[in-house]
Amino acid sequence: MTDDKDVLRDVWFGRIPACFTLYQDEMTEREAEPYYLLLPRISYLTLVTDKVKKHFQKVMRQEEVSEIWFEYEGTPLKWHYPIGLLFDLHASNTALPWSITVHFKNFPEKDLLHCHSKDVIEAHFMACIKEADALKHKSQVINEMQKKDHKQLWMGLQNDKFEQFWAINRKLMEYPPEDSGFRYIPFRIYQATTERPFIQKLFRPIASGGQLHTLGDLLKDVCPSAIAPE
């Protein structure tokens, strides 16, 4: 993992410039100015938009304020998807800054999960971590960690602290030399154009003949339509 640290940093500090505007039908006491923010690709919208919420609540009629939610060009944005994934799915071809609309009413129950607190985000994040470790290490690494390790992992993400996060996460990315790799590679291939939101299946990092699998091998196996014909 040491050799990859520069790459890990580049991924961690990836940002998307965004412009938040209040939906035109929201009731306000005065004009709501847009709010600009650099969004971390690896985080979640409801985790990094407290300032956005406070900015617009200043001009809202308090009786009109309920649970905040976001949409892009008519599509509600799922808070439990990482921000970078949301951008790549819905807006990768758009001009920057990414224009996101803010709502405080008419919550789309059929499209979004409720998120009433950061505890909900933490529970979702840790469930994903545990699922991945079950595939990689039969849950041995995550189960051997103490509660304070789980909390440090979460706080590192929440507070955008690279070193704090990776001091714990590196344990989840290691394997004994005799194993030559993880049991399975945890992955999801998300799709924007089909009714099936993502593809997920068991995939070993090493082929039966001993050769290492590549990303191309994975795509050929689970999503051949993503590979251009030779």
Backbone torsions as a table, in degrees:
resi	resn	phi	psi	omega
1	MET	NA	-25.0	-178.3
2	THR	-61.2	-41.2	-177.9
3	ASP	-65.4	-22.9	-176.2
4	ASP	-95.6	6.4	-170.0
5	LYS	-61.8	-38.0	178.8
6	ASP	-63.8	-39.1	178.0
7	VAL	-66.3	-43.5	179.4
8	LEU	-60.3	-40.2	178.0
9	ARG	-64.9	-43.4	179.9
10	ASP	-61.0	-41.3	178.1
11	VAL	-65.7	-45.8	-177.2
12	TRP	-60.8	-43.2	-174.1
13	PHE	-92.4	13.2	173.6
14	GLY	-63.5	132.5	-176.5
15	ARG	-130.5	150.8	176.2
16	ILE	-122.4	117.9	176.0
17	PRO	-69.6	131.4	-176.5
18	ALA	-133.2	148.3	175.5
19	CYS	-118.8	115.5	179.6
20	PHE	-95.9	128.2	176.5
21	THR	-126.7	145.7	-179.4
22	LEU	-78.3	137.3	179.2
23	TYR	-56.8	139.2	-171.1
24	GLN	-62.3	-25.2	-177.5
25	ASP	-90.1	-1.5	177.1
26	GLU	-70.1	139.9	-177.9
27	MET	-83.4	120.9	-179.0
28	THR	-126.9	159.5	178.2
29	GLU	-89.9	-18.7	174.2
30	ARG	-155.7	172.8	-176.0
31	GLU	-62.8	137.4	-179.9
32	ALA	-96.7	115.9	177.8
33	GLU	-75.4	148.0	175.6
34	PRO	-62.1	158.7	178.1
35	TYR	-125.5	128.5	-176.8
36	TYR	-105.6	141.2	-175.7
37	LEU	-153.8	142.4	171.1
38	LEU	-90.1	115.9	-175.2
39	LEU	-95.1	128.4	175.0
40	PRO	-71.2	128.8	-175.7
41	ARG	-61.9	-31.4	-172.5
42	ILE	-88.5	-3.2	-176.7
43	SER	-99.1	-168.9	-177.5
44	TYR	-119.8	145.7	-176.3
45	LEU	-54.9	-47.2	-176.0
46	THR	-72.6	-7.8	179.1
47	LEU	-91.3	-24.3	-171.9
48	VAL	-119.1	11.3	-174.1
49	THR	-115.7	23.9	176.4
50	ASP	-58.2	-40.6	-179.5
51	LYS	-66.6	-34.8	177.4
52	VAL	-64.0	-46.3	-179.6
53	LYS	-60.3	-47.3	-179.3
54	LYS	-64.3	-37.7	-179.5
55	HIS	-59.4	-46.8	-176.1
56	PHE	-81.8	-27.7	178.0
57	GLN	-65.4	-22.7	179.2
58	LYS	-63.8	-27.7	-177.5
59	VAL	-107.1	-1.7	-177.9
60	MET	-85.1	151.2	166.6
61	ARG	-74.9	124.9	-171.5
62	GLN	-58.4	-31.7	179.1
63	GLU	-70.3	-12.7	-179.7
64	GLU	-95.5	-5.1	-174.6
65	VAL	-90.2	122.4	171.9
66	SER	-133.2	-147.5	-175.1
67	GLU	-68.7	130.6	-179.8
68	ILE	-76.8	143.7	172.0
69	TRP	-149.8	163.6	-171.7
70	PHE	-126.6	150.5	175.1
71	GLU	-144.2	157.0	176.2
72	TYR	-129.1	116.3	179.4
73	GLU	49.0	46.2	175.9
74	GLY	88.0	-6.1	-179.9
75	THR	-101.5	116.3	175.3
76	PRO	-60.8	137.9	-177.1
77	LEU	-95.6	121.3	-176.9
78	LYS	-72.0	119.3	-176.3
79	TRP	-67.8	-24.2	-177.0
80	HIS	-85.4	3.2	169.6
81	TYR	-94.7	137.2	175.0
82	PRO	-57.0	149.7	-175.7
83	ILE	-58.6	-43.3	179.7
84	GLY	-60.6	-38.1	177.6
85	LEU	-65.3	-44.1	178.2
86	LEU	-58.6	-44.4	-179.6
87	PHE	-64.1	-45.3	-178.1
88	ASP	-65.4	-34.9	-179.5
89	LEU	-72.4	-40.6	-167.9
90	HIS	-113.2	-22.2	-168.4
91	ALA	-140.1	17.0	-174.1
92	SER	-64.2	-21.3	-179.7
93	ASN	-100.5	6.5	-177.6
94	THR	-88.9	159.6	175.3
95	ALA	-74.2	148.1	177.3
96	LEU	-92.5	151.0	2.7
97	PRO	-73.1	154.0	177.8
98	TRP	-66.4	124.6	-176.8
99	SER	-92.6	112.2	-177.5
100	ILE	-115.6	133.3	-179.8
101	THR	-96.6	136.2	-176.9
102	VAL	-104.0	133.7	178.3
103	HIS	-123.9	149.2	174.2
104	PHE	-124.7	5.0	177.5
105	LYS	-148.8	175.1	-179.2
106	ASN	55.9	50.2	-179.4
107	PHE	-58.5	128.4	-177.5
108	PRO	-78.7	85.1	-174.0
109	GLU	-55.9	-34.6	-175.9
110	LYS	-78.5	-16.5	-173.9
111	ASP	-108.7	-27.9	-173.2
112	LEU	-126.2	150.6	170.2
113	LEU	-85.8	147.7	176.0
114	HIS	-73.1	147.5	177.4
115	CYS	-139.7	91.2	-173.7
116	HIS	-87.8	-12.8	-179.9
117	SER	-159.9	168.0	178.1
118	LYS	-70.4	-17.5	175.6
119	ASP	-62.9	-33.0	178.7
120	VAL	-67.1	-41.3	178.6
121	ILE	-65.4	-43.3	179.6
122	GLU	-60.4	-43.4	-180.0
123	ALA	-62.2	-41.8	178.4
124	HIS	-64.8	-46.0	-179.2
125	PHE	-60.5	-46.8	-178.5
126	MET	-67.6	-32.5	176.2
127	ALA	-63.4	-39.5	177.6
128	CYS	-65.5	-41.9	178.5
129	ILE	-61.5	-43.8	-178.7
130	LYS	-67.6	-38.1	177.7
131	GLU	-63.0	-43.3	-180.0
132	ALA	-64.7	-40.8	-178.4
133	ASP	-71.3	-28.2	174.7
134	ALA	-61.6	-37.6	178.8
135	LEU	-74.8	-38.2	-175.2
136	LYS	-81.3	-45.8	-170.0
137	HIS	-129.7	18.0	-174.2
138	LYS	57.2	30.9	178.7
139	SER	69.0	9.6	-175.7
140	GLN	-66.0	-40.7	-175.8
141	VAL	-70.1	-49.7	-177.6
142	ILE	-65.1	-33.5	-179.8
143	ASN	-73.6	-26.3	178.9
144	GLU	-81.4	-14.4	178.1
145	MET	-73.5	151.5	175.3
146	GLN	-86.1	165.3	-179.4
147	LYS	-59.0	-35.1	-179.8
148	LYS	-66.5	-29.1	176.4
149	ASP	-68.7	-42.8	176.8
150	HIS	-59.8	-43.2	-178.7
151	LYS	-66.8	-38.8	178.8
152	GLN	-64.6	-39.3	177.9
153	LEU	-59.9	-47.3	-179.2
154	TRP	-66.6	-45.0	-178.1
155	MET	-65.8	-32.0	176.1
156	GLY	-62.0	-42.3	176.9
157	LEU	-68.9	-47.2	-175.9
158	GLN	-61.0	-39.9	-175.6
159	ASN	-98.0	7.1	177.1
160	ASP	59.0	46.8	-179.3
161	LYS	-109.8	101.4	-175.4
162	PHE	-58.9	-52.5	-175.9
163	GLU	-64.3	-40.8	179.8
164	GLN	-61.6	-42.9	-179.1
165	PHE	-68.2	-49.3	-173.1
166	TRP	-75.5	-17.1	174.0
167	ALA	-60.8	-30.0	178.1
168	ILE	-99.1	-42.7	-174.1
169	ASN	-63.9	-27.1	-179.9
170	ARG	-60.6	-30.3	178.3
171	LYS	-64.5	-32.6	-179.8
172	LEU	-78.1	-13.2	-177.4
173	MET	-105.0	7.0	-179.5
174	GLU	-106.7	161.1	175.5
175	TYR	-150.7	152.9	179.4
176	PRO	-60.6	141.5	-178.9
177	PRO	-55.0	-34.1	-177.9
178	GLU	-70.0	-16.6	-179.6
179	ASP	-84.8	-20.6	178.2
180	SER	62.4	11.5	178.7
181	GLY	149.8	178.1	177.1
182	PHE	-71.2	162.2	174.2
183	ARG	-62.6	-52.4	177.3
184	TYR	-137.6	156.7	176.6
185	ILE	-91.7	115.4	176.6
186	PRO	-74.4	124.3	-179.2
187	PHE	-154.5	159.1	168.5
188	ARG	-140.1	134.3	173.7
189	ILE	-105.7	110.3	-177.6
190	TYR	-86.5	146.1	-178.2
191	GLN	-129.1	138.0	-179.0
192	ALA	-100.4	-12.3	-169.8
193	THR	-113.5	6.7	-179.3
194	THR	-127.7	168.2	177.9
195	GLU	-75.2	-17.6	177.7
196	ARG	-90.0	108.8	-171.0
197	PRO	-65.7	-32.5	178.1
198	PHE	-154.7	160.2	177.3
199	ILE	-110.1	134.3	-179.7
200	GLN	-149.6	127.9	178.1
201	LYS	-156.1	169.6	179.0
202	LEU	-72.3	133.6	179.2
203	PHE	-148.2	121.3	-178.4
204	ARG	-84.3	146.4	-180.0
205	PRO	-74.1	-17.0	-177.2
206	ILE	-125.0	133.0	179.8
207	ALA	-72.3	164.9	-178.8
208	SER	-61.0	-26.2	179.1
209	GLY	-83.4	-3.8	177.0
210	GLY	101.5	-11.5	-179.4
211	GLN	-79.7	148.9	-179.9
212	LEU	-73.3	135.8	174.5
213	HIS	-76.3	151.0	175.9
214	THR	-110.1	171.8	174.6
215	LEU	-60.1	-37.7	177.6
216	GLY	-60.6	-39.0	177.6
217	ASP	-62.6	-42.6	179.7
218	LEU	-62.5	-46.5	-178.5
219	LEU	-64.6	-39.7	178.0
220	LYS	-61.8	-33.7	-176.9
221	ASP	-78.4	-44.0	-171.4
222	VAL	-106.1	-20.5	-177.2
223	CYS	-148.8	65.1	-174.6
224	PRO	-59.7	-24.2	-179.9
225	SER	-67.0	-16.8	-179.9
226	ALA	-81.2	-10.8	-178.3
227	ILE	-97.3	126.4	177.9
228	ALA	-69.0	138.0	179.1
229	PRO	-62.4	142.0	-178.9
230	GLU	-78.9	NA	NA
